[in-house]
Amino acid sequence: MSNLKPGVQRVMTCVSETCETHGAGHAISPIRERAANATPSKWRDAFVAHVDSDGWIAVDLFETGERVWAWHHEDLTARVDIGQPVALHGVYDVLSIGHARVSVLVAAGA
């Protein structure tokens, strides 16, 4: 993606096999997950439009049709399918895949 937020290349690297970073796109911190769950009006329903093994996922927002690109440090291809409904939190950059929550780094312009 060419429209990444500044410094994203540095953020996208995990230093060990098990990621212990709680930054955007990495492990979700308990407080971030609780904050997202406590603000249900900020969830935006979407459908998966694209998913890559390098962690990039595109979702089309249900209400506006806007496409939002996000990155997660793990390969999400085994967890989501094209057309699958998901929800993206508009404040805390958390992606809801069923009952699972993952932290994402939303690309600029989203």
Biopython code that builds the backbone (N, CA, C, O; Angstrom):
import numpy as np
from Bio.PDB.StructureBuilder import StructureBuilder

atoms = [
    (1, "MET", "N", (0.849, -1.176, 0.000)),
    (1, "MET", "CA", (0.000, 0.000, 0.000)),
    (1, "MET", "C", (0.890, 1.233, 0.000)),
    (1, "MET", "O", (1.851, 1.306, 0.766)),
    (2, "SER", "N", (0.581, 2.187, -0.841)),
    (2, "SER", "CA", (1.390, 3.389, -0.919)),
    (2, "SER", "C", (0.862, 4.513, -0.039)),
    (2, "SER", "O", (1.559, 5.509, 0.157)),
    (3, "ASN", "N", (-0.341, 4.384, 0.493)),
    (3, "ASN", "CA", (-0.926, 5.469, 1.282)),
    (3, "ASN", "C", (-0.914, 5.171, 2.778)),
    (3, "ASN", "O", (-1.879, 5.471, 3.482)),
    (4, "LEU", "N", (0.154, 4.594, 3.255)),
    (4, "LEU", "CA", (0.256, 4.232, 4.666)),
    (4, "LEU", "C", (0.499, 5.455, 5.528)),
    (4, "LEU", "O", (1.075, 6.444, 5.073)),
    (5, "LYS", "N", (0.061, 5.384, 6.762)),
    (5, "LYS", "CA", (0.346, 6.444, 7.710)),
    (5, "LYS", "C", (1.857, 6.510, 7.909)),
    (5, "LYS", "O", (2.537, 5.489, 7.800)),
    (6, "PRO", "N", (2.396, 7.705, 8.201)),
    (6, "PRO", "CA", (3.847, 7.819, 8.416)),
    (6, "PRO", "C", (4.336, 6.854, 9.490)),
    (6, "PRO", "O", (3.678, 6.657, 10.511)),
    (7, "GLY", "N", (5.487, 6.261, 9.246)),
    (7, "GLY", "CA", (6.104, 5.365, 10.213)),
    (7, "GLY", "C", (5.554, 3.962, 10.228)),
    (7, "GLY", "O", (5.936, 3.161, 11.081)),
    (8, "VAL", "N", (4.663, 3.638, 9.303)),
    (8, "VAL", "CA", (4.013, 2.333, 9.351)),
    (8, "VAL", "C", (4.984, 1.187, 9.072)),
    (8, "VAL", "O", (4.808, 0.100, 9.624)),
    (9, "GLN", "N", (5.986, 1.388, 8.250)),
    (9, "GLN", "CA", (6.934, 0.314, 7.962)),
    (9, "GLN", "C", (7.631, -0.141, 9.239)),
    (9, "GLN", "O", (7.869, -1.335, 9.424)),
    (10, "ARG", "N", (7.958, 0.794, 10.115)),
    (10, "ARG", "CA", (8.599, 0.456, 11.389)),
    (10, "ARG", "C", (7.621, -0.300, 12.288)),
    (10, "ARG", "O", (8.016, -1.232, 12.988)),
    (11, "VAL", "N", (6.363, 0.095, 12.272)),
    (11, "VAL", "CA", (5.336, -0.528, 13.103)),
    (11, "VAL", "C", (5.050, -1.954, 12.655)),
    (11, "VAL", "O", (4.666, -2.792, 13.471)),
    (12, "MET", "N", (5.231, -2.238, 11.369)),
    (12, "MET", "CA", (4.832, -3.519, 10.801)),
    (12, "MET", "C", (5.803, -4.656, 11.076)),
    (12, "MET", "O", (5.621, -5.750, 10.541)),
    (13, "THR", "N", (6.808, -4.440, 11.876)),
    (13, "THR", "CA", (7.765, -5.506, 12.132)),
    (13, "THR", "C", (7.613, -6.067, 13.537)),
    (13, "THR", "O", (7.566, -5.320, 14.514)),
    (14, "CYS", "N", (7.539, -7.373, 13.628)),
    (14, "CYS", "CA", (7.526, -8.063, 14.918)),
    (14, "CYS", "C", (8.942, -8.562, 15.158)),
    (14, "CYS", "O", (9.603, -9.035, 14.234)),
    (15, "VAL", "N", (9.403, -8.457, 16.385)),
    (15, "VAL", "CA", (10.785, -8.816, 16.666)),
    (15, "VAL", "C", (10.957, -10.247, 17.152)),
    (15, "VAL", "O", (12.087, -10.712, 17.300)),
    (16, "SER", "N", (9.881, -10.941, 17.399)),
    (16, "SER", "CA", (9.990, -12.331, 17.823)),
    (16, "SER", "C", (8.864, -13.137, 17.193)),
    (16, "SER", "O", (7.952, -12.575, 16.585)),
    (17, "GLU", "N", (8.930, -14.450, 17.340)),
    (17, "GLU", "CA", (7.894, -15.307, 16.765)),
    (17, "GLU", "C", (6.536, -15.060, 17.402)),
    (17, "GLU", "O", (5.513, -15.116, 16.720)),
    (18, "THR", "N", (6.516, -14.791, 18.688)),
    (18, "THR", "CA", (5.257, -14.454, 19.354)),
    (18, "THR", "C", (5.244, -12.955, 19.601)),
    (18, "THR", "O", (6.048, -12.440, 20.377)),
    (19, "CYS", "N", (4.342, -12.267, 18.947)),
    (19, "CYS", "CA", (4.282, -10.810, 19.037)),
    (19, "CYS", "C", (3.801, -10.385, 20.413)),
    (19, "CYS", "O", (2.763, -10.839, 20.895)),
    (20, "GLU", "N", (4.572, -9.508, 21.034)),
    (20, "GLU", "CA", (4.198, -8.975, 22.333)),
    (20, "GLU", "C", (3.897, -7.488, 22.253)),
    (20, "GLU", "O", (3.640, -6.850, 23.274)),
    (21, "THR", "N", (3.927, -6.934, 21.049)),
    (21, "THR", "CA", (3.645, -5.526, 20.838)),
    (21, "THR", "C", (2.146, -5.287, 20.895)),
    (21, "THR", "O", (1.374, -6.062, 20.331)),
    (22, "HIS", "N", (1.728, -4.229, 21.566)),
    (22, "HIS", "CA", (0.308, -3.900, 21.650)),
    (22, "HIS", "C", (-0.041, -2.707, 20.777)),
    (22, "HIS", "O", (-1.075, -2.071, 20.982)),
    (23, "GLY", "N", (0.813, -2.393, 19.801)),
    (23, "GLY", "CA", (0.520, -1.299, 18.881)),
    (23, "GLY", "C", (-0.524, -1.710, 17.855)),
    (23, "GLY", "O", (-0.900, -2.879, 17.765)),
    (24, "ALA", "N", (-0.982, -0.742, 17.090)),
    (24, "ALA", "CA", (-1.989, -0.997, 16.058)),
    (24, "ALA", "C", (-1.513, -2.083, 15.104)),
    (24, "ALA", "O", (-0.393, -2.033, 14.597)),
    (25, "GLY", "N", (-2.373, -3.060, 14.868)),
    (25, "GLY", "CA", (-2.044, -4.150, 13.957)),
    (25, "GLY", "C", (-1.358, -5.332, 14.610)),
    (25, "GLY", "O", (-1.054, -6.323, 13.946)),
    (26, "HIS", "N", (-1.115, -5.235, 15.893)),
    (26, "HIS", "CA", (-0.445, -6.321, 16.612)),
    (26, "HIS", "C", (-1.402, -6.895, 17.653)),
    (26, "HIS", "O", (-2.617, -6.857, 17.458)),
    (27, "ALA", "N", (-0.882, -7.415, 18.735)),
    (27, "ALA", "CA", (-1.733, -7.995, 19.780)),
    (27, "ALA", "C", (-2.651, -6.916, 20.352)),
    (27, "ALA", "O", (-2.215, -5.789, 20.588)),
    (28, "ILE", "N", (-3.905, -7.254, 20.571)),
    (28, "ILE", "CA", (-4.857, -6.281, 21.109)),
    (28, "ILE", "C", (-4.732, -6.241, 22.629)),
    (28, "ILE", "O", (-4.781, -7.272, 23.299)),
    (29, "SER", "N", (-4.571, -5.034, 23.157)),
    (29, "SER", "CA", (-4.454, -4.909, 24.613)),
    (29, "SER", "C", (-5.835, -5.071, 25.239)),
    (29, "SER", "O", (-6.845, -4.742, 24.617)),
    (30, "PRO", "N", (-5.880, -5.574, 26.460)),
    (30, "PRO", "CA", (-7.177, -5.748, 27.126)),
    (30, "PRO", "C", (-7.970, -4.445, 27.245)),
    (30, "PRO", "O", (-9.192, -4.450, 27.092)),
    (31, "ILE", "N", (-7.289, -3.331, 27.516)),
    (31, "ILE", "CA", (-8.002, -2.060, 27.665)),
    (31, "ILE", "C", (-8.580, -1.597, 26.331)),
    (31, "ILE", "O", (-9.681, -1.047, 26.286)),
    (32, "ARG", "N", (-7.849, -1.817, 25.261)),
    (32, "ARG", "CA", (-8.346, -1.432, 23.929)),
    (32, "ARG", "C", (-9.572, -2.266, 23.549)),
    (32, "ARG", "O", (-10.539, -1.743, 22.995)),
    (33, "GLU", "N", (-9.522, -3.546, 23.846)),
    (33, "GLU", "CA", (-10.663, -4.411, 23.551)),
    (33, "GLU", "C", (-11.877, -4.005, 24.383)),
    (33, "GLU", "O", (-12.997, -3.964, 23.875)),
    (34, "ARG", "N", (-11.653, -3.705, 25.661)),
    (34, "ARG", "CA", (-12.765, -3.280, 26.522)),
    (34, "ARG", "C", (-13.355, -1.956, 26.052)),
    (34, "ARG", "O", (-14.573, -1.780, 26.041)),
    (35, "ALA", "N", (-12.485, -1.026, 25.663)),
    (35, "ALA", "CA", (-12.959, 0.279, 25.195)),
    (35, "ALA", "C", (-13.796, 0.133, 23.924)),
    (35, "ALA", "O", (-14.826, 0.790, 23.774)),
    (36, "ALA", "N", (-13.354, -0.721, 23.022)),
    (36, "ALA", "CA", (-14.120, -0.958, 21.789)),
    (36, "ALA", "C", (-15.468, -1.589, 22.110)),
    (36, "ALA", "O", (-16.489, -1.197, 21.545)),
    (37, "ASN", "N", (-15.476, -2.548, 22.999)),
    (37, "ASN", "CA", (-16.730, -3.208, 23.378)),
    (37, "ASN", "C", (-17.672, -2.273, 24.132)),
    (37, "ASN", "O", (-18.889, -2.452, 24.092)),
    (38, "ALA", "N", (-17.114, -1.274, 24.819)),
    (38, "ALA", "CA", (-17.927, -0.341, 25.601)),
    (38, "ALA", "C", (-18.526, 0.781, 24.755)),
    (38, "ALA", "O", (-19.329, 1.570, 25.253)),
    (39, "THR", "N", (-18.146, 0.857, 23.492)),
    (39, "THR", "CA", (-18.665, 1.903, 22.604)),
    (39, "THR", "C", (-19.302, 1.256, 21.371)),
    (39, "THR", "O", (-18.783, 1.386, 20.262)),
    (40, "PRO", "N", (-20.420, 0.565, 21.564)),
    (40, "PRO", "CA", (-21.024, -0.198, 20.467)),
    (40, "PRO", "C", (-21.510, 0.657, 19.301)),
    (40, "PRO", "O", (-21.627, 0.153, 18.184)),
    (41, "SER", "N", (-21.794, 1.927, 19.529)),
    (41, "SER", "CA", (-22.284, 2.767, 18.429)),
    (41, "SER", "C", (-21.194, 3.104, 17.420)),
    (41, "SER", "O", (-21.492, 3.620, 16.343)),
    (42, "LYS", "N", (-19.957, 2.825, 17.746)),
    (42, "LYS", "CA", (-18.837, 3.146, 16.847)),
    (42, "LYS", "C", (-18.449, 1.985, 15.926)),
    (42, "LYS", "O", (-17.567, 2.139, 15.081)),
    (43, "TRP", "N", (-19.096, 0.831, 16.079)),
    (43, "TRP", "CA", (-18.818, -0.293, 15.180)),
    (43, "TRP", "C", (-19.459, -0.017, 13.828)),
    (43, "TRP", "O", (-20.604, 0.430, 13.758)),
    (44, "ARG", "N", (-18.716, -0.287, 12.748)),
    (44, "ARG", "CA", (-19.224, -0.110, 11.390)),
    (44, "ARG", "C", (-19.277, -1.480, 10.723)),
    (44, "ARG", "O", (-18.256, -2.156, 10.589)),
    (45, "ASP", "N", (-20.467, -1.880, 10.310)),
    (45, "ASP", "CA", (-20.632, -3.169, 9.640)),
    (45, "ASP", "C", (-19.984, -3.119, 8.263)),
    (45, "ASP", "O", (-20.036, -2.101, 7.573)),
    (46, "ALA", "N", (-19.374, -4.230, 7.878)),
    (46, "ALA", "CA", (-18.662, -4.281, 6.604)),
    (46, "ALA", "C", (-18.640, -5.708, 6.082)),
    (46, "ALA", "O", (-18.998, -6.658, 6.777)),
    (47, "PHE", "N", (-18.209, -5.823, 4.840)),
    (47, "PHE", "CA", (-17.993, -7.118, 4.209)),
    (47, "PHE", "C", (-16.550, -7.180, 3.743)),
    (47, "PHE", "O", (-16.014, -6.184, 3.258)),
    (48, "VAL", "N", (-15.915, -8.333, 3.883)),
    (48, "VAL", "CA", (-14.536, -8.503, 3.430)),
    (48, "VAL", "C", (-14.515, -8.460, 1.904)),
    (48, "VAL", "O", (-15.225, -9.214, 1.240)),
    (49, "ALA", "N", (-13.692, -7.566, 1.362)),
    (49, "ALA", "CA", (-13.569, -7.421, -0.085)),
    (49, "ALA", "C", (-12.277, -8.035, -0.611)),
    (49, "ALA", "O", (-12.211, -8.456, -1.765)),
    (50, "HIS", "N", (-11.247, -8.085, 0.240)),
    (50, "HIS", "CA", (-9.935, -8.581, -0.186)),
    (50, "HIS", "C", (-9.155, -8.960, 1.068)),
    (50, "HIS", "O", (-9.266, -8.298, 2.100)),
    (51, "VAL", "N", (-8.381, -10.010, 0.974)),
    (51, "VAL", "CA", (-7.504, -10.398, 2.080)),
    (51, "VAL", "C", (-6.244, -11.027, 1.497)),
    (51, "VAL", "O", (-6.318, -11.869, 0.602)),
    (52, "ASP", "N", (-5.090, -10.612, 2.008)),
    (52, "ASP", "CA", (-3.791, -11.108, 1.546)),
    (52, "ASP", "C", (-3.067, -11.823, 2.678)),
    (52, "ASP", "O", (-3.319, -11.565, 3.855)),
    (53, "SER", "N", (-2.177, -12.714, 2.312)),
    (53, "SER", "CA", (-1.402, -13.451, 3.309)),
    (53, "SER", "C", (-0.396, -12.563, 4.038)),
    (53, "SER", "O", (0.139, -12.958, 5.074)),
    (54, "ASP", "N", (-0.132, -11.357, 3.502)),
    (54, "ASP", "CA", (0.804, -10.453, 4.176)),
    (54, "ASP", "C", (0.123, -9.567, 5.220)),
    (54, "ASP", "O", (0.729, -8.621, 5.725)),
    (55, "GLY", "N", (-1.136, -9.874, 5.543)),
    (55, "GLY", "CA", (-1.826, -9.166, 6.610)),
    (55, "GLY", "C", (-2.789, -8.081, 6.167)),
    (55, "GLY", "O", (-3.545, -7.561, 6.987)),
    (56, "TRP", "N", (-2.781, -7.723, 4.880)),
    (56, "TRP", "CA", (-3.684, -6.678, 4.398)),
    (56, "TRP", "C", (-5.082, -7.230, 4.184)),
    (56, "TRP", "O", (-5.264, -8.333, 3.668)),
    (57, "ILE", "N", (-6.062, -6.438, 4.591)),
    (57, "ILE", "CA", (-7.464, -6.782, 4.403)),
    (57, "ILE", "C", (-8.198, -5.514, 3.970)),
    (57, "ILE", "O", (-7.954, -4.429, 4.499)),
    (58, "ALA", "N", (-9.093, -5.668, 3.008)),
    (58, "ALA", "CA", (-9.953, -4.560, 2.586)),
    (58, "ALA", "C", (-11.378, -4.927, 2.946)),
    (58, "ALA", "O", (-11.834, -6.040, 2.683)),
    (59, "VAL", "N", (-12.076, -3.975, 3.553)),
    (59, "VAL", "CA", (-13.481, -4.188, 3.884)),
    (59, "VAL", "C", (-14.296, -3.068, 3.254)),
    (59, "VAL", "O", (-13.868, -1.914, 3.225)),
    (60, "ASP", "N", (-15.466, -3.417, 2.755)),
    (60, "ASP", "CA", (-16.395, -2.436, 2.211)),
    (60, "ASP", "C", (-17.451, -2.161, 3.271)),
    (60, "ASP", "O", (-18.179, -3.060, 3.691)),
    (61, "LEU", "N", (-17.523, -0.904, 3.696)),
    (61, "LEU", "CA", (-18.479, -0.529, 4.728)),
    (61, "LEU", "C", (-19.900, -0.653, 4.198)),
    (61, "LEU", "O", (-20.201, -0.200, 3.094)),
    (62, "PHE", "N", (-20.753, -1.257, 4.976)),
    (62, "PHE", "CA", (-22.119, -1.548, 4.564)),
    (62, "PHE", "C", (-22.918, -0.277, 4.274)),
    (62, "PHE", "O", (-23.595, -0.202, 3.248)),
    (63, "GLU", "N", (-22.853, 0.713, 5.148)),
    (63, "GLU", "CA", (-23.689, 1.901, 5.000)),
    (63, "GLU", "C", (-23.245, 2.834, 3.889)),
    (63, "GLU", "O", (-24.086, 3.448, 3.233)),
    (64, "THR", "N", (-21.940, 2.956, 3.661)),
    (64, "THR", "CA", (-21.442, 3.941, 2.693)),
    (64, "THR", "C", (-20.838, 3.320, 1.446)),
    (64, "THR", "O", (-20.709, 3.989, 0.421)),
    (65, "GLY", "N", (-20.467, 2.053, 1.520)),
    (65, "GLY", "CA", (-19.792, 1.414, 0.398)),
    (65, "GLY", "C", (-18.315, 1.760, 0.317)),
    (65, "GLY", "O", (-17.607, 1.265, -0.560)),
    (66, "GLU", "N", (-17.845, 2.608, 1.229)),
    (66, "GLU", "CA", (-16.435, 3.001, 1.255)),
    (66, "GLU", "C", (-15.556, 1.780, 1.513)),
    (66, "GLU", "O", (-15.881, 0.932, 2.344)),
    (67, "ARG", "N", (-14.442, 1.704, 0.791)),
    (67, "ARG", "CA", (-13.475, 0.626, 1.015)),
    (67, "ARG", "C", (-12.409, 1.110, 1.988)),
    (67, "ARG", "O", (-11.815, 2.173, 1.804)),
    (68, "VAL", "N", (-12.178, 0.317, 3.019)),
    (68, "VAL", "CA", (-11.172, 0.638, 4.033)),
    (68, "VAL", "C", (-10.127, -0.469, 4.020)),
    (68, "VAL", "O", (-10.454, -1.654, 4.094)),
    (69, "TRP", "N", (-8.860, -0.061, 3.926)),
    (69, "TRP", "CA", (-7.743, -1.005, 3.979)),
    (69, "TRP", "C", (-7.161, -0.998, 5.384)),
    (69, "TRP", "O", (-6.991, 0.058, 5.994)),
    (70, "ALA", "N", (-6.862, -2.169, 5.881)),
    (70, "ALA", "CA", (-6.262, -2.294, 7.211)),
    (70, "ALA", "C", (-5.209, -3.399, 7.172)),
    (70, "ALA", "O", (-5.217, -4.257, 6.289)),
    (71, "TRP", "N", (-4.308, -3.358, 8.142)),
    (71, "TRP", "CA", (-3.224, -4.343, 8.216)),
    (71, "TRP", "C", (-3.196, -4.960, 9.609)),
    (71, "TRP", "O", (-3.379, -4.276, 10.617)),
    (72, "HIS", "N", (-2.963, -6.267, 9.639)),
    (72, "HIS", "CA", (-2.749, -6.999, 10.885)),
    (72, "HIS", "C", (-1.484, -7.826, 10.699)),
    (72, "HIS", "O", (-1.234, -8.328, 9.603)),
    (73, "HIS", "N", (-0.702, -7.973, 11.723)),
    (73, "HIS", "CA", (0.611, -8.611, 11.581)),
    (73, "HIS", "C", (0.545, -10.091, 11.218)),
    (73, "HIS", "O", (1.541, -10.655, 10.765)),
    (74, "GLU", "N", (-0.595, -10.723, 11.407)),
    (74, "GLU", "CA", (-0.731, -12.138, 11.050)),
    (74, "GLU", "C", (-1.495, -12.292, 9.741)),
    (74, "GLU", "O", (-2.244, -11.404, 9.333)),
    (75, "ASP", "N", (-1.296, -13.407, 9.106)),
    (75, "ASP", "CA", (-2.051, -13.786, 7.913)),
    (75, "ASP", "C", (-3.494, -14.072, 8.332)),
    (75, "ASP", "O", (-3.734, -14.955, 9.155)),
    (76, "LEU", "N", (-4.448, -13.340, 7.778)),
    (76, "LEU", "CA", (-5.855, -13.521, 8.137)),
    (76, "LEU", "C", (-6.624, -14.361, 7.121)),
    (76, "LEU", "O", (-7.837, -14.526, 7.254)),
    (77, "THR", "N", (-5.938, -14.896, 6.106)),
    (77, "THR", "CA", (-6.647, -15.618, 5.040)),
    (77, "THR", "C", (-7.368, -16.865, 5.539)),
    (77, "THR", "O", (-8.364, -17.274, 4.942)),
    (78, "ALA", "N", (-6.890, -17.474, 6.612)),
    (78, "ALA", "CA", (-7.562, -18.664, 7.144)),
    (78, "ALA", "C", (-8.734, -18.299, 8.059)),
    (78, "ALA", "O", (-9.546, -19.157, 8.406)),
    (79, "ARG", "N", (-8.817, -17.025, 8.447)),
    (79, "ARG", "CA", (-9.861, -16.596, 9.387)),
    (79, "ARG", "C", (-11.037, -15.895, 8.731)),
    (79, "ARG", "O", (-12.132, -15.856, 9.293)),
    (80, "VAL", "N", (-10.815, -15.336, 7.534)),
    (80, "VAL", "CA", (-11.896, -14.615, 6.857)),
    (80, "VAL", "C", (-11.979, -15.029, 5.396)),
    (80, "VAL", "O", (-10.992, -15.455, 4.797)),
    (81, "ASP", "N", (-13.159, -14.896, 4.842)),
    (81, "ASP", "CA", (-13.400, -15.181, 3.428)),
    (81, "ASP", "C", (-13.958, -13.932, 2.761)),
    (81, "ASP", "O", (-14.573, -13.090, 3.415)),
    (82, "ILE", "N", (-13.740, -13.819, 1.464)),
    (82, "ILE", "CA", (-14.321, -12.724, 0.694)),
    (82, "ILE", "C", (-15.841, -12.777, 0.858)),
    (82, "ILE", "O", (-16.449, -13.839, 0.733)),
    (83, "GLY", "N", (-16.439, -11.634, 1.135)),
    (83, "GLY", "CA", (-17.881, -11.550, 1.318)),
    (83, "GLY", "C", (-18.355, -11.771, 2.743)),
    (83, "GLY", "O", (-19.525, -11.543, 3.050)),
    (84, "GLN", "N", (-17.462, -12.209, 3.612)),
    (84, "GLN", "CA", (-17.832, -12.475, 5.010)),
    (84, "GLN", "C", (-18.148, -11.165, 5.735)),
    (84, "GLN", "O", (-17.421, -10.184, 5.576)),
    (85, "PRO", "N", (-19.218, -11.135, 6.523)),
    (85, "PRO", "CA", (-19.501, -9.931, 7.304)),
    (85, "PRO", "C", (-18.539, -9.801, 8.489)),
    (85, "PRO", "O", (-18.241, -10.775, 9.180)),
    (86, "VAL", "N", (-18.071, -8.586, 8.700)),
    (86, "VAL", "CA", (-17.187, -8.246, 9.813)),
    (86, "VAL", "C", (-17.638, -6.880, 10.337)),
    (86, "VAL", "O", (-18.574, -6.288, 9.800)),
    (87, "ALA", "N", (-16.988, -6.389, 11.366)),
    (87, "ALA", "CA", (-17.252, -5.035, 11.854)),
    (87, "ALA", "C", (-15.917, -4.375, 12.176)),
    (87, "ALA", "O", (-15.007, -5.010, 12.708)),
    (88, "LEU", "N", (-15.820, -3.106, 11.847)),
    (88, "LEU", "CA", (-14.612, -2.329, 12.105)),
    (88, "LEU", "C", (-14.970, -1.213, 13.080)),
    (88, "LEU", "O", (-15.915, -0.458, 12.852)),
    (89, "HIS", "N", (-14.210, -1.114, 14.163)),
    (89, "HIS", "CA", (-14.490, -0.065, 15.136)),
    (89, "HIS", "C", (-13.896, 1.246, 14.630)),
    (89, "HIS", "O", (-12.712, 1.308, 14.300)),
    (90, "GLY", "N", (-14.710, 2.280, 14.570)),
    (90, "GLY", "CA", (-14.300, 3.555, 14.001)),
    (90, "GLY", "C", (-13.391, 4.399, 14.870)),
    (90, "GLY", "O", (-12.821, 5.376, 14.384)),
    (91, "VAL", "N", (-13.238, 4.057, 16.132)),
    (91, "VAL", "CA", (-12.389, 4.835, 17.028)),
    (91, "VAL", "C", (-11.126, 4.065, 17.400)),
    (91, "VAL", "O", (-10.029, 4.624, 17.372)),
    (92, "TYR", "N", (-11.268, 2.799, 17.746)),
    (92, "TYR", "CA", (-10.156, 2.034, 18.303)),
    (92, "TYR", "C", (-9.470, 1.097, 17.317)),
    (92, "TYR", "O", (-8.590, 0.334, 17.716)),
    (93, "ASP", "N", (-9.848, 1.131, 16.040)),
    (93, "ASP", "CA", (-9.209, 0.308, 15.001)),
    (93, "ASP", "C", (-9.115, -1.163, 15.410)),
    (93, "ASP", "O", (-8.041, -1.765, 15.421)),
    (94, "VAL", "N", (-10.260, -1.704, 15.740)),
    (94, "VAL", "CA", (-10.392, -3.115, 16.081)),
    (94, "VAL", "C", (-11.305, -3.740, 15.042)),
    (94, "VAL", "O", (-12.347, -3.178, 14.703)),
    (95, "LEU", "N", (-10.918, -4.895, 14.541)),
    (95, "LEU", "CA", (-11.727, -5.632, 13.578)),
    (95, "LEU", "C", (-12.388, -6.794, 14.304)),
    (95, "LEU", "O", (-11.724, -7.577, 14.982)),
    (96, "SER", "N", (-13.693, -6.894, 14.154)),
    (96, "SER", "CA", (-14.443, -7.986, 14.762)),
    (96, "SER", "C", (-14.728, -9.026, 13.689)),
    (96, "SER", "O", (-15.373, -8.740, 12.680)),
    (97, "ILE", "N", (-14.239, -10.235, 13.925)),
    (97, "ILE", "CA", (-14.471, -11.371, 13.032)),
    (97, "ILE", "C", (-15.250, -12.382, 13.858)),
    (97, "ILE", "O", (-14.664, -13.174, 14.596)),
    (98, "GLY", "N", (-16.564, -12.353, 13.735)),
    (98, "GLY", "CA", (-17.392, -13.165, 14.625)),
    (98, "GLY", "C", (-17.209, -12.672, 16.048)),
    (98, "GLY", "O", (-17.383, -11.484, 16.319)),
    (99, "HIS", "N", (-16.860, -13.572, 16.962)),
    (99, "HIS", "CA", (-16.621, -13.181, 18.350)),
    (99, "HIS", "C", (-15.172, -12.773, 18.593)),
    (99, "HIS", "O", (-14.853, -12.247, 19.659)),
    (100, "ALA", "N", (-14.294, -13.005, 17.630)),
    (100, "ALA", "CA", (-12.878, -12.664, 17.781)),
    (100, "ALA", "C", (-12.654, -11.183, 17.488)),
    (100, "ALA", "O", (-13.325, -10.600, 16.637)),
    (101, "ARG", "N", (-11.710, -10.587, 18.198)),
    (101, "ARG", "CA", (-11.332, -9.196, 17.980)),
    (101, "ARG", "C", (-9.847, -9.161, 17.668)),
    (101, "ARG", "O", (-9.045, -9.795, 18.354)),
    (102, "VAL", "N", (-9.480, -8.414, 16.621)),
    (102, "VAL", "CA", (-8.066, -8.235, 16.291)),
    (102, "VAL", "C", (-7.789, -6.749, 16.106)),
    (102, "VAL", "O", (-8.619, -6.008, 15.580)),
    (103, "SER", "N", (-6.632, -6.338, 16.540)),
    (103, "SER", "CA", (-6.182, -4.968, 16.353)),
    (103, "SER", "C", (-5.720, -4.808, 14.909)),
    (103, "SER", "O", (-5.046, -5.685, 14.369)),
    (104, "VAL", "N", (-6.079, -3.692, 14.286)),
    (104, "VAL", "CA", (-5.640, -3.433, 12.920)),
    (104, "VAL", "C", (-5.049, -2.034, 12.826)),
    (104, "VAL", "O", (-5.359, -1.154, 13.628)),
    (105, "LEU", "N", (-4.205, -1.851, 11.843)),
    (105, "LEU", "CA", (-3.667, -0.541, 11.502)),
    (105, "LEU", "C", (-4.415, -0.103, 10.255)),
    (105, "LEU", "O", (-4.234, -0.688, 9.187)),
    (106, "VAL", "N", (-5.249, 0.913, 10.376)),
    (106, "VAL", "CA", (-6.058, 1.377, 9.253)),
    (106, "VAL", "C", (-5.221, 2.315, 8.399)),
    (106, "VAL", "O", (-4.579, 3.227, 8.920)),
    (107, "ALA", "N", (-5.226, 2.094, 7.087)),
    (107, "ALA", "CA", (-4.459, 2.918, 6.159)),
    (107, "ALA", "C", (-5.009, 4.338, 6.143)),
    (107, "ALA", "O", (-6.196, 4.553, 6.388)),
    (108, "ALA", "N", (-4.149, 5.299, 5.856)),
    (108, "ALA", "CA", (-4.542, 6.704, 5.807)),
    (108, "ALA", "C", (-5.686, 6.909, 4.828)),
    (108, "ALA", "O", (-5.794, 6.216, 3.817)),
    (109, "GLY", "N", (-6.523, 7.859, 5.144)),
    (109, "GLY", "CA", (-7.657, 8.165, 4.279)),
    (109, "GLY", "C", (-8.897, 7.398, 4.638)),
    (109, "GLY", "O", (-9.953, 7.624, 4.047)),
    (110, "ALA", "N", (-8.801, 6.489, 5.599)),
    (110, "ALA", "CA", (-9.966, 5.681, 5.974)),
    (110, "ALA", "C", (-10.759, 6.346, 7.065)),
    (110, "ALA", "O", (-11.774, 5.807, 7.506)),
]
sb = StructureBuilder()
sb.init_structure("model")
sb.init_model(0)
sb.init_chain("A")
sb.init_seg("    ")
for serial, (resi, resn, name, xyz) in enumerate(atoms, 1):
    if name == "N":
        sb.init_residue(resn, " ", resi, " ")
    sb.init_atom(name, np.array(xyz, "f"), 0.0, 1.0, " ", f" {name:<3s}", serial, name[0])
structure = sb.get_structure()
